[in-house]
Amino acid sequence: MSSDQDHLKETDTEARFEFKKEEKSAFETGKGLTEETIRVISEDKDEPEWMLERRLRALKQFQQMPMPDGWPGAPDLSEVDIDQIVPYIRPDIETRGGADSWEDLPEEIQDTFDKLGIPEAEKNALSGVGAQYESEIVYQNMQEQWEEKGVIFCDMDKAVQEHEEIVKEHFMTKCVPPSDNKFAALHGAVWSGGSFVYVPEDTTVEMPVQAYFRMNSEGMGQFEHTLIIAEENSEVHYIEGCSAPKYSAFNLHSGGVEVFVGEGAHVQYSTVQNWSKNTYNLNTKRAIAEADGTMEWVSGSMGSKATMLYPATILKGPGATDNHITIAFAGEGQNIDTGAKVYHNAPDTKSTIESKSISKDGGRTNYRGLVHIADGAENSSTSVECDALMFDNDSTSDTMPYMEIQEQKVDVAHEATVGKIGDEDVFYLQSRGLDDDDAKQMIVAGFIEPITEELPIEYAVELNRLIELEMEGSLG
Amino acid sequence: MSTQVHANLTAEQVAQISEELGEPEWLLETRQDALAALEDLDMPDVIKTPGREWTNLDALDYETLVDPLDHAQEKDRVDAEGVDVLSWSEALDTHGDLIEEHFGSVVDPQRNYLTALSTALFSAGTVVYVPEGVDAEDVKIRTTMNSRSLFNYTLVVAEESSSVTILERQATGDDAKPVDEGRYYSGVVEAVAGENAHVQYGALQNLSEETYNFSVKRGHAGRYGTVNWIEGNIGSRLTKTSVETRLVGDSSESQIVGAFFGHNDQHFDLGSRVWHEAENTTADLVTRGVLRDSARSVYEGVQDVGRDAWNTSSYQRENTLMLSDESEADASPKLIINNHDTEASHSATVGQVDEEDLFYMTSRGIDPEVAKNLLVEGFFVPVLEEVAVDELREDLQDLIAARLRE
């Protein structure tokens, strides 16, 4: 430790210039993770001292914590070597915190987002779109009417500067502490970019707030942080899309999402993720819901080599509600280990979990869930429903639910089914003139409909399109 | 692990047990190997979620609980025509080769610390041999435990096209010397069902509530074979039990039916597991339990469908009723599916006595306590209906009724 510090003193400023630079990025850290890297990231972002301290504490926790392996059926993480990851890349944009308008973005980035259909969505007068390219938000926009009501939607780095007190209170303190798991600790150390959403009391943001994350460089890690605070009786729907092209080296995505649902507030967090098939997607997402608050998670996990993701909700106040709707699709070489966690810590709380998974061409999907009903959480009810669809015999689908019930006045139900794609259904559709692929696609579309109907239309379309591409086996 | 027993357990003691039973050399060696392995073996797996181990088996003071040479029991064995129901000494004399072939072939003696301990120390037990083509309905084994610790080992071999129904009861004797620090009962059951053979094994555990009970029951079902288990757990302070079937032959079947009723501070750690390893196999797992006072249940059900298990049907249901706020019911019904030509489902529920049902009954003049008891008895009906052995069903019903009226 002390030699590290000595080293730092000597090299502090020079070190920053010694880091490898690539043409397309203004700044990036070198591979690997040391205290020095953290100091450099924090300094580059001009962060307050407390944030640097939090990062350094998280780094220590990361170094001390074991890998989350050894769970039955869990993805193999042996390839995840943090020393091979570039934890931070700032794209080459003159304006910190993003361009002022779409046209100011470099052509290449515009082009990428064009291909993803983001400008169209924006042109369609959505309330807000934030776009993160590598580690920084490059473009963000929100209609002025929401700003006037005091709604804040900006990137997380900017939030640290401009809304320091709110961030200081909520950032990885009560919801996702870095001690939660090894990758939450890593996230706490190297996080960069992400979204900050603040909705004041009694305010309803009628249009969804959207962010899109894209990882473009080989061998990088993306660690965006999303902090959503919905005050009493407010309402907001946040949508996040993620994607990355394919590279031969592995990438690591380790995001953190914290949602504070105030009394009587309603937050929906929807995400469609399609990371490239070399990406390890190891996220920590958690919400705390106060009395009568409602949290809704809607997620589609499509891409990645391995995903470990179990969005969690703590139902802290009486009458709080949580709904989870998830879909996972695993094709060749993929292991999607996902599920949901709900802690019923107060009376009259409700939760529903609806999980669907599809596995094909040797893909592996797992549902791993936990429902905890604490002593005193009277009249709580929960229902878990898992359905798995398997296409072939190379694929695997496991269901590992855990239920911990410490209170008698409850209503708990878990149900799961696994089945193959119905030969009769395929035959029926074929006999009406559809070819085999179209018939199967149609069956899958029907299978996942409960998920797509919860998403705004353009995301539902995107999800359907992604599944079509997967079914055709044409996604690289 | 200073709490474990192997520190003061000697090879001489094991040899003495073996000698008393008149065992052949190979069995003594198996025991001695198990004894030697204790050093390196872990406790049986228990369910763990981050920060929580659902049953803590390390907390038991095995050294105090287990006295290798003190074993006292009464054993009743009722045989049926054409079936050999024998003590170990008798069985080793008459069916030595058969035992050598099958002993430890279903339950690995070194599967974990507690099975190895059972293998090294068992002195009580029964061998049931059902020759080819014999049908037997009424084999009964009653074990009454009169000592501090008792290790029971049961081996069932049902040859081709035979069938047998075995009913086992475990209880603590009235004459058992009183103990302060608890008792330890260990039961291992291995069942081999040959081609087209049907084994039905019902067990009713009603040990005294100072008893720590560890049991493993596991069967192999051959082609067209059936292994059915019925498991009733009423007694004991802590029970860690696993009931398992490997469907190794094509078109084999298994049903595992469980019922439990916990009160005071009883702890039940119950496992039901089935492995589909061949084609056209069917499994049905049904468990229902009731918890009162500060009793706790941990249930893990696993349906494992292997890669070659084409055309599998596998079903699981687990329901728990909680009658008090201090009780806790944990459940994890797992599906592990490696073959897509599978129909599998599982469901689990935890709930309380339905308020509306209760209101309906009390509004018709039934005393609330009586009404609640009726509803609890009614809750067990779907499981009792699955109990194909009349006598076991009636016994179970009586024990449930008795507990309700305590």
Interface residues (C-beta under 8 A of the other chain):
Chain A: G73 N181 L370 D375 A388 M390 F391 D392 N393 S395 T396 S397 D398 T399 M400 P401 Y402 M403 E404 I405 Q406 E407 Q408 K409 V410 D411 V412 A413 H414 E415 A416 T417 V418 G419 K420
Chain B: I47 T49 P50 R52 R307 T320 M322 L323 S324 D325 E326 S327 E328 A329 D330 A331 S332 P333 K334 L335 I336 I337 N338 N339 H340 D341 T342 E343 A344 S345 H346 S347 A348 T349 V350 G351 Q352
